[in-house]
Amino acid sequence: MPGARDLNKDALGGWATRPFTESRRLRDELRVTQARIAALEAERTDYLRRDRRVAGVLTHDAFREAAAAALRGSQRRGEPAALVLADIDGFRALNGRRGSAAGDEALSVVGAHLRELVRGGDIVGRTGADELAVIMPGAPLTGARGVAERLVAALEQSGPVTVSVGIAVDGGTAHLDGLLADGAEVLERARQAGGGRVGMPGRVQAPAEPSRGAIGALALALAERDRPTGEHSEKVVALAGAVARRLGLDSEDVERIAAAALLHDVGKVAVPDRILRKPGPLDEAEWRVMREHSLVGERILRAVPGLGPVARIVRHCHEHVDGGGYPDGLRDEAIPLGSRIVAVCDAYDAMTSDRPWREAMLPAQAAAELRAGAGTRFDPRIVDALLGYVADCTPVDYAARSAA
Protein backbone atom coordinates (compact mmCIF):
# COMPACT_ATOMS: atom_id res chain seq x y z
CA MET A 1 0.00 0.00 0.00
CA PRO A 2 1.31 3.50 -0.72
CA GLY A 3 2.46 5.46 2.20
CA ALA A 4 1.76 9.06 3.15
CA ARG A 5 4.94 10.11 1.41
CA ASP A 6 3.77 8.59 -1.89
CA LEU A 7 0.34 10.26 -1.56
CA ASN A 8 1.92 13.64 -1.02
CA LYS A 9 4.04 13.13 -4.12
CA ASP A 10 1.01 12.31 -6.25
CA ALA A 11 -0.84 15.33 -4.93
CA LEU A 12 2.09 17.59 -5.64
CA GLY A 13 2.40 16.11 -9.14
CA GLY A 14 -1.27 16.96 -9.88
CA TRP A 15 -0.81 20.51 -8.68
CA ALA A 16 2.36 20.76 -10.70
CA THR A 17 0.65 19.79 -14.00
CA ARG A 18 -2.56 21.79 -13.41
CA PRO A 19 -1.11 25.20 -14.45
CA PHE A 20 0.03 23.74 -17.79
CA THR A 21 -3.43 22.24 -18.47
CA GLU A 22 -5.16 25.49 -17.54
CA SER A 23 -2.79 27.47 -19.73
CA ARG A 24 -3.47 25.22 -22.71
CA ARG A 25 -7.24 25.57 -22.18
CA LEU A 26 -6.95 29.35 -22.06
CA ARG A 27 -4.83 29.39 -25.22
CA ASP A 28 -7.44 27.28 -27.02
CA GLU A 29 -10.24 29.59 -25.87
CA LEU A 30 -8.20 32.60 -26.98
CA ARG A 31 -7.70 31.10 -30.46
CA VAL A 32 -11.45 30.43 -30.74
CA THR A 33 -12.25 33.98 -29.62
CA GLN A 34 -9.74 35.48 -32.05
CA ALA A 35 -11.19 33.42 -34.90
CA ARG A 36 -14.69 34.59 -33.98
CA ILE A 37 -13.54 38.22 -33.85
CA ALA A 38 -11.89 37.84 -37.27
CA ALA A 39 -15.11 36.36 -38.69
CA LEU A 40 -17.17 39.21 -37.24
CA GLU A 41 -14.74 41.76 -38.67
CA ALA A 42 -15.03 40.10 -42.08
CA GLU A 43 -18.83 40.18 -41.82
CA ARG A 44 -18.71 43.84 -40.80
CA THR A 45 -16.41 44.72 -43.69
CA ASP A 46 -18.63 42.86 -46.14
CA TYR A 47 -21.72 44.56 -44.66
CA LEU A 48 -20.17 47.99 -45.08
CA ARG A 49 -19.24 47.14 -48.68
CA ARG A 50 -22.84 46.21 -49.50
CA ASP A 51 -25.37 48.87 -50.36
CA ARG A 52 -27.89 48.98 -47.53
CA ARG A 53 -30.75 50.03 -49.83
CA VAL A 54 -30.10 47.47 -52.56
CA ALA A 55 -29.52 44.01 -51.10
CA GLY A 56 -26.57 42.09 -52.49
CA VAL A 57 -25.18 45.05 -54.43
CA LEU A 58 -21.83 46.69 -53.66
CA THR A 59 -21.51 50.35 -52.74
CA HIS A 60 -19.87 52.70 -55.23
CA ASP A 61 -16.42 52.52 -53.62
CA ALA A 62 -16.54 48.78 -53.03
CA PHE A 63 -17.67 48.20 -56.61
CA ARG A 64 -14.79 50.22 -58.03
CA GLU A 65 -12.28 48.27 -55.94
CA ALA A 66 -13.72 44.86 -56.86
CA ALA A 67 -14.28 45.78 -60.51
CA ALA A 68 -10.73 47.06 -60.95
CA ALA A 69 -9.36 43.82 -59.50
CA ALA A 70 -11.60 41.73 -61.77
CA LEU A 71 -10.46 43.66 -64.85
CA ARG A 72 -6.80 43.16 -63.93
CA GLY A 73 -7.46 39.46 -63.52
CA SER A 74 -9.04 39.23 -66.96
CA GLN A 75 -6.11 41.14 -68.43
CA ARG A 76 -3.56 38.74 -66.89
CA ARG A 77 -5.46 35.76 -68.26
CA GLY A 78 -5.81 37.34 -71.69
CA GLU A 79 -9.61 37.17 -71.47
CA PRO A 80 -12.24 39.77 -72.43
CA ALA A 81 -14.35 41.54 -69.83
CA ALA A 82 -17.71 43.24 -70.39
CA LEU A 83 -19.68 45.97 -68.66
CA VAL A 84 -23.47 46.21 -68.34
CA LEU A 85 -24.55 49.68 -67.21
CA ALA A 86 -28.25 50.06 -66.31
CA ASP A 87 -29.98 53.37 -65.63
CA ILE A 88 -33.58 53.63 -64.36
CA ASP A 89 -35.78 55.60 -66.77
CA GLY A 90 -37.52 58.60 -65.20
CA PHE A 91 -35.88 58.07 -61.80
CA ARG A 92 -35.90 61.73 -60.74
CA ALA A 93 -39.55 62.07 -61.66
CA LEU A 94 -40.32 58.90 -59.69
CA ASN A 95 -38.57 60.27 -56.61
CA GLY A 96 -40.27 63.64 -57.00
CA ARG A 97 -43.71 62.12 -57.46
CA ARG A 98 -43.65 59.30 -54.91
CA GLY A 99 -40.70 60.05 -52.64
CA SER A 100 -37.31 58.50 -52.01
CA ALA A 101 -38.84 55.27 -50.70
CA ALA A 102 -40.26 54.57 -54.17
CA GLY A 103 -36.84 55.25 -55.69
CA ASP A 104 -35.20 52.85 -53.24
CA GLU A 105 -37.81 50.21 -54.08
CA ALA A 106 -37.14 50.62 -57.80
CA LEU A 107 -33.38 50.26 -57.24
CA SER A 108 -33.99 47.17 -55.13
CA VAL A 109 -36.13 45.57 -57.87
CA VAL A 110 -33.53 46.27 -60.58
CA GLY A 111 -30.75 44.99 -58.33
CA ALA A 112 -32.66 41.79 -57.57
CA HIS A 113 -33.20 41.11 -61.28
CA LEU A 114 -29.53 41.72 -62.02
CA ARG A 115 -28.37 39.33 -59.31
CA GLU A 116 -30.62 36.64 -60.74
CA LEU A 117 -29.24 37.14 -64.25
CA VAL A 118 -25.48 37.35 -63.65
CA ARG A 119 -22.94 34.63 -62.88
CA GLY A 120 -21.42 33.96 -59.49
CA GLY A 121 -18.13 35.71 -60.27
CA ASP A 122 -19.66 38.84 -61.79
CA ILE A 123 -19.40 42.10 -59.85
CA VAL A 124 -22.67 44.03 -59.26
CA GLY A 125 -22.62 47.49 -57.71
CA ARG A 126 -23.90 51.05 -57.60
CA THR A 127 -22.28 53.63 -59.86
CA GLY A 128 -24.79 56.45 -59.41
CA ALA A 129 -28.04 57.50 -57.74
CA ASP A 130 -30.12 55.67 -60.36
CA GLU A 131 -27.45 53.51 -61.95
CA LEU A 132 -26.25 49.95 -61.43
CA ALA A 133 -23.34 48.24 -63.15
CA VAL A 134 -22.07 44.72 -63.69
CA ILE A 135 -18.50 43.80 -64.54
CA MET A 136 -18.41 40.37 -66.21
CA PRO A 137 -14.84 38.95 -66.21
CA GLY A 138 -14.17 36.65 -69.15
CA ALA A 139 -17.49 37.52 -70.83
CA PRO A 140 -17.70 38.58 -74.49
CA LEU A 141 -20.09 41.17 -75.93
CA THR A 142 -22.76 38.53 -76.60
CA GLY A 143 -22.82 37.46 -72.95
CA ALA A 144 -23.31 41.02 -71.73
CA ARG A 145 -25.97 41.62 -74.35
CA GLY A 146 -27.91 38.55 -73.20
CA VAL A 147 -27.95 39.78 -69.59
CA ALA A 148 -28.97 43.29 -70.65
CA GLU A 149 -31.79 42.17 -72.92
CA ARG A 150 -33.19 39.80 -70.31
CA LEU A 151 -33.07 42.61 -67.72
CA VAL A 152 -34.99 45.01 -69.99
CA ALA A 153 -37.57 42.35 -70.83
CA ALA A 154 -38.05 41.30 -67.19
CA LEU A 155 -38.66 44.86 -66.03
CA GLU A 156 -41.06 45.53 -68.89
CA GLN A 157 -43.05 42.51 -67.73
CA SER A 158 -42.94 43.06 -63.98
CA GLY A 159 -42.26 46.77 -63.48
CA PRO A 160 -42.39 49.04 -61.60
CA VAL A 161 -39.83 50.81 -63.81
CA THR A 162 -37.95 50.36 -67.05
CA VAL A 163 -34.23 50.76 -67.66
CA SER A 164 -31.94 51.94 -70.40
CA VAL A 165 -28.78 49.84 -70.69
CA GLY A 166 -25.38 50.50 -72.18
CA ILE A 167 -22.84 47.77 -72.95
CA ALA A 168 -19.08 48.13 -73.30
CA VAL A 169 -16.21 45.64 -73.67
CA ASP A 170 -12.71 46.07 -72.23
CA GLY A 171 -10.06 46.03 -74.93
CA GLY A 172 -7.36 44.61 -72.67
CA THR A 173 -6.45 47.87 -70.94
CA ALA A 174 -8.17 46.98 -67.63
CA HIS A 175 -9.03 50.68 -67.32
CA LEU A 176 -12.27 50.90 -65.31
CA ASP A 177 -12.95 54.61 -65.85
CA GLY A 178 -12.58 54.29 -69.61
CA LEU A 179 -14.89 51.28 -69.66
CA LEU A 180 -17.52 53.12 -67.60
CA ALA A 181 -17.27 56.15 -69.90
CA ASP A 182 -17.82 53.95 -72.98
CA GLY A 183 -20.82 52.30 -71.34
CA ALA A 184 -22.29 55.67 -70.30
CA GLU A 185 -22.05 56.98 -73.86
CA VAL A 186 -23.89 53.96 -75.24
CA LEU A 187 -26.47 54.16 -72.44
CA GLU A 188 -27.19 57.82 -73.22
CA ARG A 189 -27.91 56.95 -76.85
CA ALA A 190 -30.36 54.27 -75.67
CA ARG A 191 -32.07 56.78 -73.39
CA GLN A 192 -32.35 59.41 -76.12
CA ALA A 193 -33.86 56.80 -78.42
CA GLY A 194 -36.81 56.43 -76.05
CA GLY A 195 -35.49 54.36 -73.16
CA GLY A 196 -36.43 50.86 -72.17
CA ARG A 197 -33.84 49.37 -74.51
CA VAL A 198 -30.28 48.07 -74.81
CA GLY A 199 -27.59 50.20 -76.44
CA MET A 200 -24.79 48.40 -78.27
CA PRO A 201 -21.23 49.68 -78.88
CA GLY A 202 -20.83 51.31 -82.27
CA ARG A 203 -24.55 51.19 -83.03
CA VAL A 204 -26.33 54.50 -83.39
CA GLN A 205 -29.82 54.20 -81.93
CA ALA A 206 -32.83 55.28 -83.92
CA PRO A 207 -34.39 58.49 -82.62
CA ALA A 208 -37.60 58.39 -80.62
CA GLU A 209 -39.71 60.05 -83.32
CA PRO A 210 -40.18 56.91 -85.45
CA SER A 211 -41.94 55.32 -82.44
CA ARG A 212 -44.44 58.15 -82.47
CA GLY A 213 -44.90 57.66 -86.17
CA ALA A 214 -45.49 53.97 -85.57
CA ILE A 215 -48.12 54.79 -82.94
CA GLY A 216 -50.00 56.93 -85.46
CA ALA A 217 -49.73 54.27 -88.16
CA LEU A 218 -51.04 51.55 -85.86
CA ALA A 219 -53.92 53.74 -84.70
CA LEU A 220 -54.84 54.44 -88.33
CA ALA A 221 -54.72 50.72 -89.14
CA LEU A 222 -57.08 50.02 -86.25
CA ALA A 223 -59.50 52.75 -87.36
CA GLU A 224 -59.53 51.39 -90.91
CA ARG A 225 -60.14 47.87 -89.59
CA ASP A 226 -63.03 48.91 -87.33
CA ARG A 227 -64.02 52.58 -87.23
CA PRO A 228 -66.12 52.42 -84.02
CA THR A 229 -63.16 50.87 -82.19
CA GLY A 230 -60.85 53.58 -83.52
CA GLU A 231 -63.22 56.34 -82.42
CA HIS A 232 -63.61 54.73 -79.01
CA SER A 233 -59.82 54.62 -78.59
CA GLU A 234 -59.50 58.33 -79.37
CA LYS A 235 -62.02 59.18 -76.63
CA VAL A 236 -60.24 56.91 -74.16
CA VAL A 237 -57.00 58.79 -74.92
CA ALA A 238 -58.55 62.09 -73.83
CA LEU A 239 -59.92 60.59 -70.62
CA ALA A 240 -56.75 58.66 -69.74
CA GLY A 241 -54.51 61.67 -70.32
CA ALA A 242 -56.73 63.86 -68.14
CA VAL A 243 -56.82 61.26 -65.34
CA ALA A 244 -53.05 60.76 -65.47
CA ARG A 245 -52.49 64.50 -65.14
CA ARG A 246 -55.07 64.70 -62.35
CA LEU A 247 -53.10 62.03 -60.47
CA GLY A 248 -49.97 64.18 -60.77
CA LEU A 249 -48.01 62.01 -63.17
CA ASP A 250 -45.15 63.58 -65.11
CA SER A 251 -45.36 64.37 -68.81
CA GLU A 252 -43.40 61.26 -69.84
CA ASP A 253 -45.81 58.96 -67.99
CA VAL A 254 -48.83 60.85 -69.35
CA GLU A 255 -47.54 60.43 -72.90
CA ARG A 256 -46.89 56.72 -72.40
CA ILE A 257 -50.36 56.14 -70.92
CA ALA A 258 -52.00 58.13 -73.71
CA ALA A 259 -50.21 55.97 -76.28
CA ALA A 260 -51.43 52.83 -74.52
CA ALA A 261 -54.97 54.22 -74.41
CA LEU A 262 -54.85 54.90 -78.14
CA LEU A 263 -53.57 51.39 -78.89
CA HIS A 264 -55.20 49.33 -76.14
CA ASP A 265 -57.44 47.63 -78.71
CA VAL A 266 -54.86 47.29 -81.49
CA GLY A 267 -54.85 43.52 -81.03
CA LYS A 268 -58.42 43.46 -82.36
CA VAL A 269 -56.97 43.62 -85.86
CA ALA A 270 -56.52 39.84 -85.43
CA VAL A 271 -60.13 39.21 -84.30
CA PRO A 272 -62.36 37.75 -87.06
CA ASP A 273 -65.05 40.06 -88.48
CA ARG A 274 -67.83 37.67 -87.46
CA ILE A 275 -66.85 38.31 -83.82
CA LEU A 276 -65.66 41.89 -84.05
CA ARG A 277 -68.76 43.10 -85.89
CA LYS A 278 -71.32 40.80 -84.26
CA PRO A 279 -74.52 42.83 -83.62
CA GLY A 280 -75.08 41.38 -80.17
CA PRO A 281 -73.42 39.92 -77.07
CA LEU A 282 -70.66 37.35 -77.60
CA ASP A 283 -70.96 33.75 -76.47
CA GLU A 284 -68.28 32.07 -74.35
CA ALA A 285 -66.30 30.69 -77.31
CA GLU A 286 -66.30 34.10 -78.98
CA TRP A 287 -65.17 35.72 -75.74
CA ARG A 288 -62.21 33.35 -75.55
CA VAL A 289 -61.11 34.63 -78.96
CA MET A 290 -61.78 38.25 -78.01
CA ARG A 291 -59.73 37.97 -74.80
CA GLU A 292 -56.67 37.14 -76.87
CA HIS A 293 -56.57 40.66 -78.28
CA SER A 294 -54.58 42.09 -75.35
CA LEU A 295 -51.83 39.50 -75.91
CA VAL A 296 -51.86 40.10 -79.67
CA GLY A 297 -51.64 43.84 -79.03
CA GLU A 298 -48.66 43.35 -76.76
CA ARG A 299 -46.84 41.29 -79.41
CA ILE A 300 -47.52 43.91 -82.08
CA LEU A 301 -46.22 46.75 -79.90
CA ARG A 302 -43.12 44.89 -78.72
CA ALA A 303 -42.07 44.62 -82.35
CA VAL A 304 -41.75 48.44 -82.45
CA PRO A 305 -38.52 49.80 -80.89
CA GLY A 306 -39.22 51.92 -77.83
CA LEU A 307 -42.79 50.71 -77.25
CA GLY A 308 -42.00 47.97 -74.73
CA PRO A 309 -43.45 49.96 -71.77
CA VAL A 310 -46.58 50.75 -73.80
CA ALA A 311 -46.91 47.06 -74.71
CA ARG A 312 -46.85 46.12 -71.03
CA ILE A 313 -49.69 48.54 -70.26
CA VAL A 314 -51.75 47.21 -73.17
CA ARG A 315 -51.28 43.60 -72.03
CA HIS A 316 -52.82 44.32 -68.62
CA CYS A 317 -55.68 46.70 -69.51
CA HIS A 318 -58.25 44.01 -68.68
CA GLU A 319 -56.89 42.96 -65.29
CA HIS A 320 -59.08 43.55 -62.21
CA VAL A 321 -57.77 44.80 -58.89
CA ASP A 322 -59.30 41.75 -57.15
CA GLY A 323 -57.38 39.39 -59.47
CA GLY A 324 -60.41 38.37 -61.53
CA GLY A 325 -59.29 39.85 -64.84
CA TYR A 326 -57.14 38.60 -67.70
CA PRO A 327 -54.70 37.58 -69.13
CA ASP A 328 -52.58 37.06 -65.98
CA GLY A 329 -54.97 37.54 -63.06
CA LEU A 330 -52.83 40.30 -61.52
CA ARG A 331 -54.04 42.10 -58.40
CA ASP A 332 -53.84 45.65 -57.04
CA GLU A 333 -50.42 47.31 -57.42
CA ALA A 334 -49.09 44.40 -59.47
CA ILE A 335 -51.18 45.81 -62.32
CA PRO A 336 -49.31 48.68 -64.01
CA LEU A 337 -50.77 52.07 -63.09
CA GLY A 338 -51.25 52.92 -66.77
CA SER A 339 -53.27 49.74 -67.25
CA ARG A 340 -55.51 50.59 -64.30
CA ILE A 341 -56.10 54.07 -65.70
CA VAL A 342 -56.95 52.81 -69.19
CA ALA A 343 -59.27 50.15 -67.74
CA VAL A 344 -61.42 52.73 -65.93
CA CYS A 345 -61.50 55.16 -68.85
CA ASP A 346 -62.22 52.36 -71.33
CA ALA A 347 -65.15 51.11 -69.25
CA TYR A 348 -66.62 54.61 -68.80
CA ASP A 349 -66.53 55.43 -72.50
CA ALA A 350 -67.91 52.00 -73.42
CA MET A 351 -70.83 52.44 -71.02
CA THR A 352 -71.64 55.95 -72.26
CA SER A 353 -71.52 54.95 -75.93
CA ASP A 354 -74.20 53.26 -78.03
CA ARG A 355 -73.68 49.62 -78.94
CA PRO A 356 -75.61 47.55 -81.51
CA TRP A 357 -77.30 45.60 -78.69
CA ARG A 358 -77.91 48.45 -76.21
CA GLU A 359 -78.22 52.20 -75.86
CA ALA A 360 -75.64 54.32 -74.11
CA MET A 361 -75.94 54.81 -70.36
CA LEU A 362 -76.36 58.26 -68.90
CA PRO A 363 -73.16 59.61 -67.28
CA ALA A 364 -74.73 59.26 -63.83
CA GLN A 365 -75.54 55.60 -64.50
CA ALA A 366 -72.00 54.92 -65.73
CA ALA A 367 -70.60 56.68 -62.66
CA ALA A 368 -72.70 54.44 -60.43
CA GLU A 369 -71.39 51.35 -62.25
CA LEU A 370 -67.79 52.49 -61.79
CA ARG A 371 -68.33 53.13 -58.09
CA ALA A 372 -69.95 49.72 -57.70
CA GLY A 373 -66.86 48.13 -59.27
CA ALA A 374 -64.34 50.17 -57.27
CA GLY A 375 -62.18 47.86 -55.20
CA THR A 376 -63.10 44.73 -57.17
CA ARG A 377 -62.75 45.50 -60.85
CA PHE A 378 -61.38 49.04 -60.72
CA ASP A 379 -58.84 51.00 -58.69
CA PRO A 380 -60.95 53.27 -56.41
CA ARG A 381 -58.46 56.14 -56.59
CA ILE A 382 -58.64 56.16 -60.38
CA VAL A 383 -62.44 55.96 -60.34
CA ASP A 384 -62.48 59.06 -58.11
CA ALA A 385 -60.04 60.86 -60.41
CA LEU A 386 -62.06 60.10 -63.55
CA LEU A 387 -65.42 61.03 -62.04
CA GLY A 388 -63.90 64.20 -60.60
CA TYR A 389 -62.61 65.13 -64.04
CA VAL A 390 -65.97 64.35 -65.67
CA ALA A 391 -67.78 66.47 -63.07
CA ASP A 392 -65.41 69.38 -63.57
CA CYS A 393 -65.86 69.23 -67.34
CA THR A 394 -69.66 68.83 -67.36
CA PRO A 395 -71.29 72.02 -68.68
CA VAL A 396 -73.56 73.74 -66.16
CA ASP A 397 -77.18 74.21 -67.20
CA TYR A 398 -77.65 77.73 -65.80
CA ALA A 399 -81.21 78.00 -67.09
CA ALA A 400 -82.23 74.92 -65.13
CA ARG A 401 -80.36 76.19 -62.09
CA SER A 402 -82.15 79.58 -62.26
CA ALA A 403 -85.53 77.90 -62.62
CA ALA A 404 -84.82 75.86 -59.52
Secondary structure, DSSP 8 states (H G I E B T S, - for coil): ---HHHHHHHHHHHHHHHHHHHHHHHHHHHHHHHHHHHHHHHHHHHHHHB-SSSTT-B-HHHHHHHHHHHHHHHHHHT--EEEEEEEETTHHHHHHHH-HHHHHHHHHHHHHHHHHHS-TT-EEEEEETTEEEEEEET--HHHHHHHHHHHHHHHHHH-S--EEEEEEEE-SS--HHHHHHHHHHHHHHHHHTTSSSEE-TT-----SHHHHHHHHHHHHHHHHH-HHHHHHHHHHHHHHHHHHHHTT--HHHHHHHHHHHHHTTGGGGGS-HHHHT-SS---HHHHHHHTTHHHHHHHHHHTSTT-HHHHHHHHTTT--TBS--SSS--BGGGS-HHHHHHHHHHHHHHHTS-BTTB----HHHHHHHHHHHBTTTB-HHHHHHHHHHHHHHS---HHHHHH-
